[in-house]
Amino acid sequence: MEVSVVSVEIIRPSSSHVHHLKPFNLCLLDQLIPNTYTPFIFFYNTKNFHLNTTQITAQLKWSLSNTLNLYYPLSGRVKDNLIIDNFDAGVPCFEARVKGHLSDFLRHPPIEMLNWFLPYQNFYGQLDRTIPQLAVQVNVFDCGSIAIGLCFGHKIMDGITTSAFLKTWAANSSSEYKNLIQPNIMEASSMFPPQKSLPSHYTSLMDGIWFGERRCKTRRFVFDANAVAALRTKGRSEFVENPSRVQALTAFIWKCTMNACNRISGSSLRPSVMIQSVNIRRLTKPPMSRYSMGNLVLQSYARYNPDGREMEMKKLVSLLKESVGKINSEYVKTMTGDEGCAAILRDTDELVEASRENNPHVFTCASWNSLGTSEIDFGWGEPVWIGVFGEMSLDSNDVILIDMGRRRSNAFEAWITLEKTTMDVFEYDPEFLNFANSFENEEFLSRI
């Protein structure tokens, strides 16, 4: 199978009014985020909708242009890690042809090939005026099915903002205009004012957490509904009587990754830290808009110190819940307004210290279960599958959890990136494989 780019076009907001708007102000939380991309790949079977590829591509382009009227910062470029301006710079949209059929590809989706469907394969870089905040690649298979590859700039796009944009683009494309979502553009910078003289070492510290210097391997695993239910039972305790699906899955994967690390290192057991993102829109006083644009998250960190006893799921679940619970309304209140900068930077220092103290194994976990990505319908049905990314040469230990939605109720996909030597042990762990499946594709083929 080959993927070849045949054209590229810059998509700009359709309204000329947008190009004259004032620059978009980053908030302080945005300023601390590295200049990186979050990838998505949506695979669609379009054979039953009697649309040719020219119509599909044209529909995606004009609906994207209309969507950029509402989400115009995505059409601009970052300047001095302070603002986004130049909204006429636009979004690059690549068209590519894929030799092969979607049904053949999905029989055993090859992780290492997924990056071919994305407009960019380097997901992180330096602050650069030329880096778009969004890039798109429309991949057309020989059978007429398509894969839409997206790279979202993380500088202003957390999961909630990304979800709102995707739903609005899909609503524009399918003429379901009642489902358009109007983002609140200005609220974040008002609540968390940006700093013109932000010490540069803070962005370097965050780069160190996000990106390691290890050669890593990515694998995809599926947890069906029965496995998720069993893990929730294993995680129950007097402290957490009813663990959520995400808590149970995160704790289980954390436990198995620590076991893999310990087997490699032998008797020298190291502490471990699990970092999670917490949406703080509902925690501010007054609560922010549901769709305020920006990285409106804080990082919680749970720390496990080995004590020679067997790691228990219920202990890890308790640590995860406790760490997230610390980020409450009173905690967030100290970080808002003009006086909040010192508290946010202090929080950053504490996060960095936790990831360095006694040289722990550091993992991050992001849950996309509430984003509704499995239901993104541009007018030709829901995606038959959503991919994330393929192999990454250098990265950090990372877990992404995706709810499979209506395709498979209460089931999850886990995209796990680990240092190569760790993954070589982890992916063959019998305890892990009692609950996780490496290959599960029959539900894809039934819909093609």
C-alpha positions in Angstrom: 0.0 0.0 0.0 1.3 3.4 -1.0 0.1 7.0 0.0 1.1 9.7 -2.5 0.3 13.4 -2.1 -1.0 14.8 -5.3 -1.9 18.4 -4.4 -1.9 21.0 -1.6 -4.2 24.0 -1.1 -4.4 26.7 1.6 -7.9 26.9 3.2 -8.8 30.3 4.7 -11.9 31.6 6.5 -14.6 32.3 4.0 -15.6 35.6 5.7 -13.3 38.5 4.8 -14.2 40.0 8.2 -12.1 37.5 10.0 -8.9 38.8 8.5 -9.3 42.1 10.1 -10.0 40.9 13.7 -7.6 41.7 16.5 -4.9 39.1 17.4 -6.0 36.2 19.6 -4.3 36.3 23.0 -2.9 33.1 24.4 -3.6 32.4 28.0 -0.8 31.6 30.4 -1.7 27.9 30.3 -1.3 28.0 26.5 2.1 29.6 26.8 3.4 26.7 28.9 2.4 24.1 26.3 5.1 22.9 23.9 4.6 23.6 20.2 3.3 20.2 19.3 0.6 18.5 17.3 -2.2 16.1 18.3 -3.0 13.7 15.4 -6.3 12.1 14.5 -7.1 9.9 11.5 -10.8 9.3 10.7 -11.5 6.3 8.3 -14.8 6.5 6.4 -16.5 4.1 4.0 -18.3 6.2 1.5 -19.4 3.6 -1.1 -23.1 3.8 -0.1 -23.4 7.6 -0.4 -22.9 7.9 -4.2 -20.4 10.7 -3.9 -17.3 10.8 -6.1 -14.0 11.8 -4.6 -14.1 15.3 -6.2 -17.4 16.0 -4.5 -16.1 14.8 -1.1 -12.9 16.8 -1.2 -14.8 20.0 -2.3 -17.4 19.5 0.5 -14.6 19.1 3.1 -12.8 22.2 1.9 -15.7 24.6 1.8 -17.1 23.4 5.1 -13.6 23.8 6.6 -13.5 27.4 5.3 -16.9 28.1 6.9 -15.8 26.5 10.2 -12.7 28.7 10.3 -15.0 31.7 10.6 -15.8 30.6 14.1 -12.4 29.0 14.9 -10.3 31.6 13.2 -7.2 31.3 15.5 -6.6 27.9 13.8 -6.0 29.9 10.6 -3.3 32.1 12.1 0.2 31.7 13.4 1.8 32.0 16.8 3.9 35.1 17.5 6.3 35.4 20.4 4.4 32.7 22.3 2.0 35.5 23.2 -0.6 36.0 20.4 -1.9 34.4 17.3 -2.4 36.7 14.3 -2.2 36.6 10.5 -5.5 34.8 10.1 -5.0 34.9 6.3 -2.1 32.4 6.6 -4.7 29.6 6.5 -4.8 25.8 6.9 -2.8 23.6 4.5 -5.0 20.9 3.0 -3.2 18.0 1.3 -4.9 15.6 -1.1 -3.4 12.1 -1.4 -4.1 8.9 -3.3 -3.9 5.5 -1.6 -3.1 2.4 -3.6 -5.3 -0.3 -2.0 -8.7 -0.8 -0.5 -9.8 0.3 3.0 -11.1 -3.2 3.8 -7.7 -4.7 3.2 -6.0 -2.1 5.3 -8.4 -2.6 8.3 -8.0 -6.4 8.4 -4.8 -5.8 10.4 -4.3 -2.0 10.7 -0.5 -1.6 10.5 0.5 0.9 13.2 3.7 1.8 11.4 1.8 3.0 8.3 -0.6 5.4 10.1 1.7 8.4 9.8 1.5 8.2 6.1 -2.1 9.4 6.4 -1.1 12.6 8.3 0.0 15.9 6.9 2.9 16.1 9.2 4.9 13.2 10.7 7.0 15.3 13.1 4.6 16.1 15.9 6.8 18.6 17.8 9.2 21.4 17.1 10.4 24.8 18.0 8.2 27.9 18.2 8.1 29.0 14.6 6.0 31.7 12.9 5.5 29.3 9.9 3.9 26.4 11.8 0.2 26.1 11.1 -2.2 25.5 14.0 -4.1 23.0 11.9 -3.2 20.8 8.9 -5.4 18.4 7.0 -4.7 15.5 4.6 -7.6 13.9 2.7 -6.5 10.4 1.6 -8.6 8.7 -1.1 -8.4 4.9 -1.4 -8.7 3.1 -4.8 -12.1 1.9 -3.6 -13.4 5.4 -3.0 -13.2 5.3 0.8 -11.4 8.1 2.5 -9.2 8.8 5.5 -9.0 12.3 6.9 -5.7 12.9 8.7 -5.5 15.9 11.0 -2.7 17.5 13.0 -4.1 19.9 15.6 -1.7 22.5 17.2 -1.7 21.8 20.9 -0.8 25.4 21.6 -4.5 26.4 21.7 -6.3 23.1 21.3 -7.0 20.8 24.3 -9.4 17.9 23.9 -12.6 19.9 24.5 -11.6 22.6 21.9 -10.6 19.9 19.4 -14.0 18.1 19.9 -16.0 21.3 19.5 -14.1 22.1 16.3 -14.6 18.6 14.8 -18.3 18.6 15.6 -18.7 22.1 14.1 -16.8 21.2 10.9 -19.0 18.0 10.6 -22.2 20.0 11.1 -21.1 22.5 8.4 -20.3 19.7 6.0 -23.5 17.8 6.6 -25.7 20.9 6.7 -26.7 20.2 10.3 -26.4 23.8 11.2 -28.2 23.4 14.5 -25.2 21.5 15.8 -22.7 24.3 15.2 -20.7 25.1 18.4 -19.7 28.7 19.0 -16.4 28.8 21.0 -15.7 31.4 23.6 -12.5 33.0 22.1 -11.6 35.6 24.7 -12.5 34.0 28.1 -9.3 32.0 28.7 -6.9 34.9 28.4 -9.1 37.0 30.7 -9.2 34.3 33.4 -5.5 33.3 33.0 -3.7 36.4 31.6 -0.6 35.8 29.5 2.8 37.0 30.6 4.9 39.1 28.2 8.1 38.2 30.1 7.5 34.5 30.9 10.8 33.0 31.9 11.9 30.8 29.0 13.1 28.0 31.2 9.5 27.2 32.1 8.7 26.2 28.5 11.9 24.1 28.5 10.8 22.4 31.7 7.5 21.4 30.1 9.3 20.2 26.9 11.3 17.9 29.2 8.1 16.4 30.6 6.4 16.0 27.2 9.3 14.7 25.2 11.9 12.3 26.3 15.1 11.3 24.6 14.2 7.6 24.3 13.5 5.4 21.3 9.9 4.4 21.7 7.4 2.0 20.3 3.6 2.5 19.9 1.1 -0.3 20.1 -2.7 -0.4 20.1 -4.7 -2.7 22.4 -8.5 -3.2 22.8 -10.3 -3.8 26.1 -13.8 -5.1 25.6 -16.7 -4.4 27.9 -16.2 -7.6 30.0 -12.5 -6.7 30.5 -13.3 -3.2 31.6 -16.0 -4.4 34.0 -13.6 -6.9 35.5 -10.9 -4.3 36.0 -13.3 -2.0 37.7 -14.1 -4.8 40.1 -10.4 -5.4 40.8 -9.9 -1.7 41.6 -12.7 -1.4 44.2 -11.7 -0.5 47.8 -13.1 1.2 50.8 -11.6 4.4 49.4 -13.0 4.1 45.9 -16.1 2.0 46.0 -17.0 2.4 42.3 -14.0 3.2 40.1 -14.7 4.7 36.7 -13.7 2.9 33.6 -10.9 5.4 33.0 -9.6 5.0 36.6 -9.6 1.2 36.3 -7.9 1.1 32.9 -5.3 3.7 33.8 -4.4 2.0 37.0 -4.1 -1.4 35.3 -1.9 -0.1 32.5 0.2 1.8 35.0 0.6 -1.4 37.1 1.7 -3.4 34.0 4.1 -0.8 32.8 5.8 -0.6 36.2 6.0 -4.4 36.2 7.7 -4.3 32.8 10.2 -1.6 34.0 11.0 -3.6 37.1 11.6 -6.8 35.2 14.1 -4.9 33.0 15.9 -3.2 35.9 15.9 -6.3 38.2 16.1 -5.6 41.9 16.6 -1.8 41.6 12.9 -0.7 41.9 12.2 3.0 41.1 9.2 5.1 42.1 6.7 5.9 39.4 4.6 8.9 38.5 1.4 9.0 36.4 0.4 12.4 35.0 -3.2 13.1 33.9 -4.9 16.2 32.5 -7.8 17.7 34.4 -10.4 19.9 32.6 -10.8 23.0 34.8 -13.6 24.9 32.9 -16.2 23.9 35.5 -13.9 24.5 38.4 -13.3 28.2 38.0 -15.5 30.8 39.8 -17.6 31.6 38.0 -17.5 28.5 35.8 -16.1 29.1 32.4 -18.0 28.4 29.2 -18.1 24.8 28.2 -16.3 25.6 25.0 -13.8 28.2 26.0 -10.9 27.9 23.6 -7.5 27.1 24.9 -5.6 24.5 27.0 -7.8 24.8 30.0 -6.3 21.9 31.9 -4.0 21.3 34.8 -1.8 18.3 35.3 -2.4 16.0 38.2 0.3 13.6 39.3 0.0 10.4 41.3 3.2 9.0 42.8 3.8 5.3 43.6 6.7 4.4 45.9 7.6 0.7 45.9 7.7 -0.8 49.3 8.5 -4.4 48.5 4.9 -5.6 48.6 2.9 -6.6 45.5 1.3 -3.6 43.7 -2.4 -3.7 44.1 -4.9 -2.2 41.6 -7.0 -0.7 44.3 -4.0 1.2 45.7 -3.2 2.7 42.3 -6.9 3.6 41.7 -6.9 5.4 45.1 -3.7 7.3 44.2 -5.2 8.4 40.8 -8.4 9.6 42.3 -6.7 11.4 45.1 -4.3 13.2 42.7 -7.2 14.4 40.5 -9.3 15.4 43.5 -6.6 17.9 44.6 -7.4 20.0 41.6 -10.7 21.5 42.9 -12.4 24.9 42.8 -10.4 26.3 45.6 -7.1 25.2 44.1 -8.0 26.6 40.7 -9.1 29.9 42.3 -5.6 30.7 43.4 -4.4 30.5 39.8 -6.9 32.9 38.2 -6.5 36.6 37.5 -3.4 38.8 37.6 -2.2 37.2 40.8 -2.5 33.7 39.5 0.8 33.6 37.5 2.9 32.8 40.6 0.6 30.0 41.6 0.7 28.5 38.1 4.4 28.6 37.8 4.7 27.1 41.3 2.4 24.3 40.2 4.7 23.8 37.1 7.8 23.6 39.4 6.1 21.0 41.6 5.1 18.9 38.6 8.7 19.0 37.3 10.1 18.1 40.7 7.7 15.2 41.0 8.9 13.9 37.6 12.5 14.1 38.7 12.7 13.2 42.4 14.5 9.9 42.9 14.6 9.4 39.1 11.0 7.9 38.8 9.5 6.2 35.8 7.2 8.9 34.4 4.0 8.1 32.4 1.2 10.3 31.1 -2.3 9.2 30.4 -5.0 11.1 28.4 -8.6 10.0 28.2 -10.5 10.9 25.0 -13.6 9.0 26.1 -15.9 12.1 26.4 -14.9 13.8 23.2 -17.4 12.1 20.9 -14.9 11.5 18.1 -16.4 8.2 17.2 -19.6 10.1 16.1 -18.0 12.7 13.8 -20.2 12.5 10.6 -19.3 14.8 7.7 -22.4 13.6 5.8 -21.4 10.0 4.9 -21.8 8.2 8.2 -19.7 7.8 11.3 -16.1 6.7 11.0 -15.4 2.9 10.8 -12.2 3.5 12.7 -10.2 6.3 14.3 -6.4 6.0 14.2 -4.0 8.1 16.2 -0.3 7.8 15.0 2.3 5.3 14.0 5.8 4.8 15.3 7.6 7.8 16.8 11.4 7.8 16.9 11.6 9.9 20.1 8.9 10.5 22.6 7.8 9.9 26.2 5.9 7.1 27.9 2.3 7.9 27.0 -1.2 6.3 27.1 -4.2 7.5 25.2 -7.6 5.9 26.0 -10.4 6.1 23.4 -14.0 5.1 24.0 -15.1 3.0 21.0 -18.6 4.5 21.4 -21.5 3.0 19.6 -19.2 0.7 17.6 -18.5 -1.3 20.8 -20.4 -0.2 23.9 -18.2 0.2 27.0 -15.1 -1.0 25.1 -11.8 1.0 24.9 -8.8 1.3 22.7 -5.5 2.0 24.4 -2.8 3.5 22.3 0.4 3.0 24.4 3.8 4.4 23.6 6.7 3.1 25.7 10.5 3.0 25.5 11.2 0.2 23.1 12.9 -2.1 25.6 10.0 -1.6 28.0 7.4 -2.3 25.3 9.2 -5.5 24.2 8.5 -6.8 27.7 5.1 -5.1 28.3 3.3 -6.3 25.2 3.9 -10.0 26.1 2.9 -9.7 29.8 0.5 -12.6 30.5 -1.4 -10.6 33.1 -1.9 -7.7 30.7 -3.0 -10.0 27.8 -5.6 -11.6 30.0 -7.6 -8.4 29.6 -6.2 -6.7 26.4 -6.4 -7.9 22.8 -3.6 -6.9 20.4 -5.8 -7.5 17.3 -9.5 -7.0 17.1 -10.8 -5.9 13.7 -14.0 -7.8 12.9 -16.2 -4.9 13.8 -14.4 -2.8 11.2 -14.9 -5.3 8.4 -18.6 -5.7 9.2 -19.2 -2.1 8.4 -17.3 -1.9 5.0 
